[in-house]
Amino acid sequence: MARKSRANNALIISDTKNKMWNAGLYGRLSVEDGDDTEQNSIGNQKKIGNHFLVDKPDIVLVDTYSDNGYTGMNFERPNFKRMFEDMQSGRINCIIVKDISRLGRHFVMTSNFVERIFPEMGGRLICINDGYDSTEPNADSSALTLPLKMVMNDYYVKDISRKIRSSIHAKMDSGEYLPSASSIPYGYIRDSENNTFKVDEETSPIVLRIFQMRADRVSFNGICRELNLEGIPCPGKIRYERGVTMAEKYKDALWIRGTVRKITQDAAYIGCRVHGKVMRSKVGLDKKRCPEDEWKIIEHAHPALVPKKLFDQVQKVNFEELEKRKHYVQRNSAEEDYRDLFRGLVYCADCHSLMSASKGCARVGAKTPSRIFYDCNTYRYSEHTNCTSHYVRQEQIYAVVKNAIDQQIKVAVDIEQLVVSIKNSPKTKWVFTEAAETSESISAKRKKIENRIERLLTDLTEQIIDRNEYEYMKAKYSQQLKELFDAEEAATARKNAVQEKLTVTQEWLRNMREYQSLSTLTPEILKLVIKEILVHSNRSITIVFNFSDPYKSITELQNCVEEVRQVG
């Protein structure tokens, strides 16, 4: 590639010298910043950026963007993506950062943005503390040191990651509590002084009681019923009462089978600390579950709540029950099993508790197979003291859901032509034409104002006007630019409102056509169409659809077109 001549370079610099720049100020902070978190705080980055802009009359700050808690090795940051979209749309054409590490720490990806993507978009990049400005005459010489800084940033974050992992492994080996690894088990509270667990005097007796009941072969459901009947708070409710969580779903939470089962299987109750169940092999990658033989198990890491002999006895009971259940499943399997199909969709219509599926085991030699049924979790786990059973067989749910979806498909066939006519109507076409014409007109006006601001800067430089006149006129033109931006966004919003209504309706029609020849229900169609299935106390069923009333959407589309025309 031929080297650009100094004459050509000078021409480029001259072209950009008096150009007005619409800037975005970007900040980022993450754990990799270590002890420099105060210096690199989002607030401090904004202060540095605003101070830099004080004597930069050619730069207008349009927006600020910040990502707190995001590593520089990952460019899937929400506000970085928003900033990049604004640059693509032309809303901004200049990016300002405290230094290149705020933009990113991944050498290859950061280099790609600096050396290829931003220049191709006609964008300007300013790294304040690095002394780098892509439009300055010394940009080429500054760029020689920038890749070195990017390499060092890449190495730095990987070195920090290595040190953090080393520190974590050291804490694992010593049996220390790692807050990020898991929550504190029920029956314990945190020992901040020694960074471990200590006995919770309120809940620890409940843990021992659960193990004793299980050793006596009380079922998980039986344990739940007894604890709920006595009003003993479950782990979620304890956390809510103590202010550890503010989630309202835990306010009246009850003991459930899964919670009790988890407690009876947790080695923490015999004083063991288990680390390394889930690990991240490399910085920037997702965590993955590790094989059990790779777990780190530290014995005597904290006080035990359950004797080892009792714990082992409970594990034996759990194992024997599991084997027994396998036997029953093989011997008394249900004719049809839709539990996976309806998982997480069936709710009690009265208390809105999730309804769990159970399989009633048929007797040995029975002529009919086992039945799968649903009942209310609140009723089940409160010893039948709260709500009612709402008992319903899965066959009934299947039949109602299948019929409801079939009706939706028939409706789709009826209204498809109506949607096509609305889409092709003069009114709808006018909406999109008007939006395009408005955008084009506003773009032309915006260009004129930007040219005026550029001339204003030239007049200031040549002392045709003084600083006060410049500031007054710049503020006036900046306000006009803002009004144009707002008008353009409003026109786009009007078009998008119609487009959104049209897209949603068309998407629903497309999906309905796809399932027009549906013979059996599938998880895909249920996820697409159904929000929830409500079972009433009289066993009647209500289906709540994600797209409940297609005719309503048609009306909304027509109204939206009319409203946009009136506003426009």
matplotlib code that plots the C-alpha trace (Angstrom):
import matplotlib.pyplot as plt

x = [0.0, 1.5, 2.3, 0.1, 1.9, 2.4, 0.4, -2.6, -2.3, -2.3, -5.4, -7.2, -6.2, -7.4, -10.8, -11.3, -9.9, -13.0, -15.5, -18.1, -18.0, -21.0, -19.3, -20.2, -18.2, -17.7, -16.7, -16.1, -15.2, -14.7, -13.1, -9.9, -9.2, -8.0, -6.8, -7.4, -11.2, -11.4, -9.2, -11.1, -14.6, -17.3, -17.7, -14.0, -14.0, -16.8, -15.0, -11.9, -14.0, -15.9, -12.8, -11.2, -14.2, -14.0, -11.8, -13.0, -15.5, -15.6, -16.9, -20.6, -21.2, -24.4, -24.5, -22.6, -22.3, -21.0, -20.7, -20.1, -18.9, -18.1, -14.7, -12.8, -12.2, -15.9, -17.4, -21.0, -21.6, -25.0, -23.9, -20.9, -23.3, -25.7, -22.9, -21.8, -25.4, -25.5, -22.3, -23.8, -26.9, -24.9, -26.1, -22.5, -19.2, -16.7, -15.9, -14.0, -12.5, -10.1, -7.6, -7.7, -8.2, -11.7, -12.6, -11.4, -8.6, -8.8, -5.9, -7.3, -10.8, -9.7, -7.2, -10.0, -12.2, -9.3, -7.6, -10.5, -14.1, -14.0, -11.9, -14.2, -17.2, -15.5, -15.4, -13.0, -11.4, -9.9, -8.0, -7.3, -4.6, -2.9, -2.6, -4.2, -6.6, -7.2, -7.5, -4.4, -1.3, 0.7, -1.9, 0.4, 3.2, 0.8, -0.6, 2.7, 2.6, -1.2, -0.9, 1.8, -0.6, -3.4, -1.0, -0.1, -3.8, -4.6, -1.7, -2.7, -6.3, -5.0, -2.4, -5.1, -7.3, -4.5, -3.8, -7.5, -7.8, -4.6, -6.1, -9.4, -7.7, -5.7, -8.9, -10.5, -7.6, -7.9, -11.7, -12.6, -16.1, -16.3, -19.4, -19.5, -19.5, -22.8, -25.2, -24.8, -26.6, -29.8, -28.7, -25.6, -24.8, -21.6, -18.6, -17.1, -14.1, -12.9, -14.5, -16.5, -19.8, -21.0, -24.1, -27.4, -29.1, -32.5, -32.5, -29.8, -32.2, -34.5, -31.7, -31.0, -34.8, -35.0, -32.2, -33.7, -37.2, -35.6, -33.6, -36.9, -38.0, -40.5, -41.0, -39.8, -43.4, -44.2, -41.4, -42.7, -46.2, -45.1, -42.8, -45.4, -48.1, -46.0, -45.3, -41.5, -40.0, -38.3, -34.8, -36.4, -38.7, -35.9, -33.8, -36.8, -37.6, -33.9, -33.7, -31.2, -33.7, -36.5, -38.2, -41.9, -42.2, -40.3, -42.7, -45.1, -42.8, -43.4, -41.2, -41.2, -39.8, -36.8, -35.6, -35.7, -34.1, -31.2, -30.7, -30.5, -27.8, -25.6, -22.2, -21.9, -23.9, -21.1, -18.6, -17.4, -16.8, -17.1, -15.5, -15.0, -18.4, -18.6, -15.5, -14.4, -11.4, -10.4, -11.2, -14.2, -15.6, -18.8, -18.6, -19.1, -19.9, -16.9, -16.8, -17.4, -13.8, -12.4, -14.3, -12.3, -13.7, -12.3, -13.3, -13.8, -14.1, -16.8, -18.9, -21.0, -24.8, -25.4, -23.4, -21.6, -23.4, -26.8, -25.8, -24.7, -27.9, -29.9, -27.9, -28.7, -32.5, -32.3, -30.5, -32.9, -35.9, -34.5, -33.9, -37.5, -38.9, -37.0, -38.6, -42.1, -41.6, -40.6, -43.5, -46.3, -45.4, -48.0, -49.6, -48.7, -46.4, -46.8, -44.9, -42.0, -44.5, -46.4, -43.5, -43.7, -47.0, -49.7, -50.8, -53.5, -56.2, -56.8, -53.4, -51.4, -49.0, -47.3, -49.0, -46.8, -47.3, -47.4, -47.7, -50.0, -48.6, -51.0, -51.1, -49.1, -51.2, -53.7, -55.5, -55.1, -51.7, -50.6, -52.3, -50.5, -52.3, -51.7, -52.5, -51.8, -48.4, -49.8, -52.4, -49.9, -47.2, -49.5, -51.0, -54.1, -54.7, -54.2, -56.1, -57.7, -56.4, -57.5, -56.9, -56.8, -55.6, -53.0, -55.3, -57.8, -55.2, -53.9, -57.3, -58.2, -54.9, -55.0, -58.5, -57.6, -54.6, -56.7, -59.1, -56.3, -55.1, -58.6, -58.8, -55.4, -56.8, -59.8, -57.9, -54.8, -56.5, -57.5, -53.9, -52.8, -55.4, -54.3, -50.6, -51.3, -53.8, -53.0, -53.0, -50.3, -48.2, -48.5, -47.2, -43.9, -43.6, -44.2, -41.5, -38.9, -39.7, -39.5, -36.2, -34.8, -36.0, -34.6, -31.3, -30.9, -31.8, -29.4, -26.6, -27.2, -27.0, -23.8, -22.3, -23.3, -21.6, -18.5, -18.4, -19.0, -15.8, -13.9, -15.2, -14.0, -10.6, -10.2, -11.4, -14.4, -16.5, -15.5, -15.9, -19.3, -20.8, -19.5, -21.0, -24.3, -24.7, -23.3, -25.9, -28.7, -27.6, -27.1, -30.7, -31.9, -29.9, -31.5, -35.0, -34.2, -32.9, -36.1, -38.3, -36.4, -36.7, -40.5, -41.0, -39.0, -41.0, -44.3, -43.2, -41.8, -45.1, -47.0, -44.2, -44.1, -47.9, -47.7, -44.6, -46.2, -49.4, -47.5, -45.2, -48.3, -49.8, -46.6, -46.3, -49.9, -49.5, -46.4, -48.5, -51.6, -51.3, -50.5, -51.3, -49.7, -48.6, -44.9, -42.9, -42.1, -45.8, -46.6, -43.7, -44.7, -48.5, -49.2, -48.3, -49.9, -52.5, -54.9, -56.7, -59.8, -61.2, -64.0, -61.3, -62.2, -59.2, -58.4, -55.7, -53.8, -52.2, -49.1, -51.2, -54.6, -56.8, -55.7, -58.7, -57.7, -54.3, -55.9, -57.9, -54.8, -52.9, -55.7, -55.9, -52.1, -52.2, -54.9, -53.1, -49.8, -51.5, -53.2, -49.9, -47.9]
y = [0.0, 3.3, 5.9, 9.0, 12.1, 15.0, 17.2, 14.8, 14.5, 18.2, 18.4, 15.9, 17.8, 21.0, 19.5, 18.4, 21.4, 23.5, 20.7, 20.5, 17.2, 15.7, 13.8, 10.9, 10.6, 7.0, 5.6, 2.1, 0.5, -3.1, -5.3, -5.5, -1.9, -3.1, -0.5, 2.3, 2.2, 5.7, 7.2, 5.2, 5.8, 6.7, 10.1, 10.9, 9.8, 12.2, 15.0, 14.5, 14.5, 17.6, 19.5, 18.5, 19.9, 23.4, 24.9, 22.8, 25.0, 22.6, 19.7, 19.5, 16.9, 15.0, 12.2, 10.3, 6.5, 4.4, 0.6, -0.1, -3.6, -4.8, -6.2, -4.6, -8.0, -8.1, -5.7, -6.8, -4.0, -2.3, 1.3, 0.7, -0.9, 2.0, 4.4, 2.4, 2.4, 6.2, 6.5, 4.3, 6.4, 9.7, 11.0, 11.2, 11.2, 11.6, 9.3, 10.6, 8.4, 9.0, 6.5, 3.6, 1.1, 2.5, 1.7, -1.9, -4.1, -6.9, -6.0, -7.5, -6.1, -2.7, -2.3, -3.2, -0.4, 2.1, 1.3, 0.1, 0.6, 4.1, 5.5, 3.8, 5.5, 8.9, 9.0, 10.8, 9.1, 11.1, 9.3, 12.2, 10.8, 9.0, 12.3, 10.7, 12.5, 10.8, 14.2, 15.8, 16.3, 14.0, 11.3, 8.9, 9.3, 8.9, 5.8, 4.2, 4.1, 3.3, -0.4, -0.9, 0.5, -1.8, -4.8, -3.8, -3.4, -6.9, -8.4, -6.4, -7.8, -11.3, -10.9, -9.5, -12.5, -14.9, -13.3, -13.3, -17.0, -17.7, -15.9, -17.7, -21.1, -20.2, -19.3, -22.5, -24.5, -22.8, -23.3, -19.6, -18.5, -17.0, -14.8, -15.1, -18.9, -19.6, -18.3, -19.1, -22.4, -22.3, -22.8, -20.7, -17.0, -15.3, -15.1, -11.9, -11.9, -15.4, -15.2, -18.4, -19.6, -19.7, -21.4, -19.5, -20.2, -19.6, -21.9, -24.5, -26.7, -26.8, -28.3, -31.0, -31.7, -32.1, -34.7, -36.6, -36.7, -37.9, -40.5, -41.8, -42.1, -39.1, -38.1, -34.7, -33.6, -34.8, -32.7, -29.7, -30.1, -30.4, -27.3, -25.3, -26.3, -25.1, -21.8, -22.3, -19.9, -21.5, -20.2, -17.7, -16.2, -16.0, -13.9, -11.7, -11.2, -10.3, -7.9, -9.9, -9.9, -7.5, -9.8, -10.0, -13.6, -14.6, -12.8, -15.7, -18.4, -22.0, -25.0, -27.1, -30.5, -29.2, -27.1, -29.9, -32.3, -29.9, -29.4, -33.2, -33.5, -30.6, -31.6, -28.1, -29.5, -31.9, -29.0, -29.4, -26.5, -27.5, -25.2, -25.4, -26.8, -24.0, -22.4, -20.1, -21.5, -18.1, -14.5, -13.4, -16.9, -18.2, -20.4, -24.1, -26.9, -29.0, -32.8, -33.9, -35.4, -31.8, -30.3, -29.0, -30.4, -28.9, -30.8, -29.0, -25.6, -24.5, -26.0, -29.0, -28.9, -32.6, -35.7, -37.5, -40.8, -39.1, -37.5, -40.8, -42.4, -39.8, -40.3, -44.0, -43.2, -40.8, -43.4, -46.2, -44.0, -42.9, -46.6, -47.4, -44.5, -45.8, -49.2, -47.7, -45.6, -48.7, -50.8, -48.2, -45.7, -43.3, -43.8, -40.2, -37.8, -34.1, -32.8, -31.4, -29.9, -27.9, -27.2, -23.7, -22.8, -24.1, -21.8, -21.8, -19.2, -18.2, -17.8, -17.8, -20.4, -22.7, -26.1, -29.1, -32.3, -35.6, -39.2, -41.4, -44.9, -47.6, -50.8, -53.8, -55.5, -52.7, -52.5, -48.7, -46.9, -44.3, -40.9, -37.6, -34.8, -31.2, -29.5, -26.2, -25.9, -23.6, -26.2, -29.1, -27.6, -25.9, -29.2, -28.3, -25.2, -22.6, -22.3, -25.5, -28.4, -27.3, -30.9, -31.5, -34.3, -33.6, -35.0, -32.3, -29.5, -31.0, -31.1, -27.5, -26.1, -28.0, -26.8, -23.2, -23.1, -24.7, -21.8, -19.3, -20.8, -20.6, -16.9, -16.3, -17.6, -15.3, -12.0, -12.5, -10.7, -7.9, -7.3, -7.3, -4.7, -2.4, -2.8, -1.8, 1.0, 4.6, 5.7, 3.3, 4.0, 7.7, 7.2, 5.7, 8.2, 11.1, 9.8, 9.4, 12.9, 14.5, 12.8, 14.0, 17.6, 17.6, 16.2, 19.1, 21.7, 20.1, 20.2, 23.9, 24.7, 22.6, 24.6, 27.8, 26.6, 25.7, 29.2, 30.6, 28.9, 30.2, 33.8, 33.4, 32.1, 35.0, 37.5, 38.6, 38.0, 37.9, 35.1, 36.4, 36.6, 33.2, 31.6, 33.3, 32.2, 28.7, 28.2, 29.4, 27.0, 24.1, 24.6, 24.6, 21.4, 19.8, 20.7, 19.1, 16.0, 15.9, 16.4, 13.6, 11.3, 12.0, 11.3, 8.1, 7.2, 7.7, 5.4, 2.8, 2.8, 1.7, -0.7, -2.3, -2.9, -4.3, -6.5, -8.0, -8.9, -10.3, -12.3, -13.8, -14.7, -16.2, -18.4, -19.4, -20.5, -22.5, -24.5, -24.7, -28.4, -29.0, -32.5, -32.6, -29.9, -29.1, -26.9, -24.5, -23.7, -23.4, -21.0, -19.0, -18.7, -19.2, -17.0, -19.1, -21.7, -21.0, -23.7, -22.7, -24.4, -26.0, -27.5, -25.2, -23.9, -20.4, -19.9, -16.6, -16.1, -14.0, -12.6, -12.9, -10.9, -10.7, -8.6, -6.1, -5.8, -5.1, -2.3, -0.9, -1.0, 1.0, 3.5, 3.9, 4.8, 7.4, 8.9, 9.2, 10.9, 13.4, 14.2, 14.3]
z = [0.0, -1.1, 1.5, 1.5, 0.6, 3.0, 0.7, 0.7, 4.5, 4.9, 2.7, 4.9, 8.1, 6.5, 5.7, 9.2, 11.0, 10.8, 10.9, 13.6, 15.6, 17.4, 20.2, 22.5, 25.8, 26.8, 30.2, 31.5, 34.8, 35.9, 38.5, 36.3, 37.2, 40.6, 43.0, 40.4, 40.7, 42.2, 39.5, 36.8, 38.3, 35.8, 37.5, 37.2, 33.6, 32.9, 34.7, 32.6, 29.4, 30.3, 31.3, 28.0, 26.1, 27.7, 25.1, 22.2, 20.3, 17.3, 19.5, 20.6, 23.3, 22.2, 24.7, 27.4, 27.6, 30.4, 31.2, 34.9, 35.7, 32.2, 31.3, 28.4, 26.9, 25.9, 23.4, 24.0, 26.4, 26.3, 26.2, 24.0, 21.5, 21.9, 21.2, 18.1, 16.8, 17.3, 15.2, 12.5, 12.3, 12.1, 15.5, 16.6, 14.6, 17.4, 20.4, 23.4, 26.1, 29.0, 27.5, 25.1, 27.9, 28.5, 24.9, 25.4, 26.5, 23.9, 21.5, 18.3, 18.7, 20.0, 17.1, 14.7, 15.9, 16.0, 12.7, 10.5, 11.7, 13.0, 10.1, 7.6, 9.2, 9.0, 12.8, 15.1, 18.1, 21.0, 23.8, 26.3, 28.5, 25.7, 23.7, 20.7, 18.3, 14.9, 13.2, 14.5, 12.3, 14.7, 14.7, 12.7, 15.2, 18.1, 16.5, 16.7, 20.5, 20.7, 19.5, 22.2, 24.8, 23.5, 23.8, 27.3, 28.2, 26.8, 28.8, 31.9, 32.1, 31.4, 34.2, 36.5, 35.6, 36.3, 39.7, 40.6, 39.7, 41.7, 44.7, 44.3, 44.2, 47.3, 49.1, 47.9, 49.3, 52.7, 52.8, 52.8, 51.8, 48.3, 48.0, 44.3, 44.4, 46.2, 48.8, 52.5, 53.3, 55.4, 59.0, 58.8, 58.8, 57.5, 59.8, 58.5, 60.8, 59.6, 56.1, 56.7, 58.1, 61.7, 63.1, 62.9, 66.2, 64.8, 61.7, 62.5, 64.7, 61.6, 59.5, 62.1, 62.3, 58.5, 58.5, 61.4, 59.7, 56.4, 58.2, 59.6, 55.9, 56.0, 52.4, 51.1, 50.7, 54.2, 55.6, 53.7, 55.0, 58.6, 58.4, 56.6, 59.0, 61.9, 60.1, 60.0, 57.4, 54.4, 53.2, 50.8, 53.4, 56.0, 53.5, 52.8, 56.5, 57.2, 54.3, 52.3, 49.4, 48.5, 46.0, 46.9, 45.7, 48.9, 51.2, 51.6, 50.3, 51.5, 51.9, 48.7, 47.8, 45.9, 48.8, 51.3, 48.9, 48.3, 52.0, 52.6, 49.9, 50.9, 52.3, 53.9, 56.8, 57.8, 57.7, 54.1, 51.7, 48.1, 45.5, 41.7, 40.7, 38.1, 36.6, 33.8, 31.9, 30.3, 30.8, 28.7, 28.4, 30.1, 33.2, 32.7, 35.2, 36.0, 36.4, 40.0, 40.3, 39.7, 42.6, 45.6, 48.9, 52.1, 55.3, 58.6, 56.9, 59.3, 62.2, 61.2, 61.9, 61.2, 62.5, 59.7, 60.6, 60.3, 57.0, 55.5, 56.7, 54.8, 51.7, 51.8, 52.2, 49.2, 47.1, 48.0, 47.2, 43.9, 42.9, 44.0, 42.0, 38.9, 39.5, 39.7, 36.5, 34.6, 36.0, 36.0, 33.3, 32.1, 28.7, 27.8, 29.7, 28.9, 32.0, 29.9, 27.5, 30.1, 32.5, 34.0, 32.2, 34.5, 37.3, 40.0, 38.9, 42.5, 44.2, 41.0, 42.5, 40.0, 39.7, 39.9, 38.0, 39.8, 38.6, 40.6, 40.5, 39.4, 41.3, 40.0, 37.3, 36.9, 33.6, 33.3, 33.3, 35.8, 35.7, 35.6, 37.3, 38.4, 41.7, 43.4, 45.1, 47.8, 48.7, 48.5, 50.7, 53.3, 54.5, 52.6, 54.8, 52.0, 48.7, 47.3, 45.2, 41.7, 40.7, 37.0, 34.8, 32.1, 29.4, 30.1, 29.9, 26.6, 25.0, 26.0, 24.8, 21.5, 20.8, 21.7, 19.4, 16.6, 16.9, 16.8, 13.5, 12.0, 13.0, 11.3, 8.0, 8.3, 9.0, 6.7, 3.7, 6.0, 7.1, 3.5, 2.5, 5.5, 4.5, 0.9, 1.7, 0.6, 4.2, 5.3, 2.3, 3.0, 6.6, 5.3, 2.4, 4.8, 7.3, 4.5, 3.1, 6.6, 7.3, 4.0, 4.6, 8.2, 7.0, 4.5, 7.2, 9.6, 7.1, 6.6, 10.3, 10.7, 7.8, 9.6, 12.8, 10.8, 9.3, 12.8, 14.0, 11.0, 11.8, 15.4, 14.3, 11.9, 14.6, 12.5, 15.6, 19.3, 21.8, 23.2, 19.7, 18.9, 22.1, 21.6, 17.9, 18.6, 21.4, 19.1, 16.3, 18.7, 19.9, 16.3, 15.8, 18.9, 17.6, 14.3, 16.0, 18.0, 15.0, 13.1, 16.0, 16.2, 12.5, 12.8, 15.9, 14.1, 11.3, 13.7, 15.6, 12.5, 11.5, 14.9, 14.8, 11.3, 12.1, 15.2, 13.3, 10.3, 12.6, 14.3, 10.9, 9.7, 12.8, 12.6, 8.9, 10.0, 12.4, 10.3, 9.8, 13.5, 14.6, 18.1, 20.5, 20.7, 23.2, 20.3, 19.5, 23.3, 23.9, 20.9, 21.6, 25.3, 28.2, 30.9, 31.6, 34.5, 36.3, 38.3, 41.4, 39.4, 37.1, 34.2, 32.3, 30.9, 28.3, 28.4, 25.0, 24.2, 21.3, 22.8, 20.4, 16.8, 15.9, 18.5, 17.0, 13.6, 15.2, 16.9, 13.6, 11.9, 14.7, 14.7, 11.0, 11.6, 14.6, 12.7, 9.8, 12.1, 14.0, 10.7]

ax = plt.figure().add_subplot(projection="3d")
ax.plot(x, y, z, "-o")
ax.set_aspect("equal")
plt.show()
